[in-house]
Amino acid sequence: MICESGKVVAVDGPWAWVETLQMSACNSCSAKAGCGQKALGSIFAGKRHLTRVSLASDLEAVSLGDEVELGIDENVMLKGSIWVYMMPLAVTILVALLFVELSFFTSEDINGIAGALVGFVISMLGLRLHAFQHRNNPQYRPVLQRVITPAVNTKSSEQLVLAQEI
């Protein structure tokens, strides 16, 4: 399981809305200066995400302000990475090669570029279709692992404001 901690900002029947904070792993990496990922990570670091989590009947009830641990299966993350990275790359290359072989245009370079663009668009539409088909699959949803820190009985005004925004 890959785990992430977050704070419960709303409870709605059998669902809890958990706010997580996106962190970059670059601070613990030894290749800080030579990696382009650090620049991308600094752009998106600190971004807040709201995730809807099903409350299982075997877990104790969560309340507003609880710090909880969410988990998702590692195999799901691996399959998702393959879909997001490998499928577009493979489709883009295959369609570009197909366009070069079919010679739609007079220049081989233009055929390759046009094929790559068409392949990329096809792969993005395929990813969108795959995401739409699996949007309600419980296997792809994070699960509540445990309550790390229960909320204090007195709820602060910040927590109430967050709950009202949802």
Secondary structure, DSSP 4 states (H G I P E B T S, - for coil): -EEEEEEEEEEETTEEEEEEE---GGGG-S-STT-THHHHHHHHTT-EEEEEEE--TTSPPP-TT-EEEEEE-HHHHHHHHIIIIIHHHHHHHHHHHHHHHHT-SSSHHHHHHHHHHHHHHHHHHHHHHHHHHTTT-GGGS-EEEEEEEPPPSSPPHHHHHHHHH-
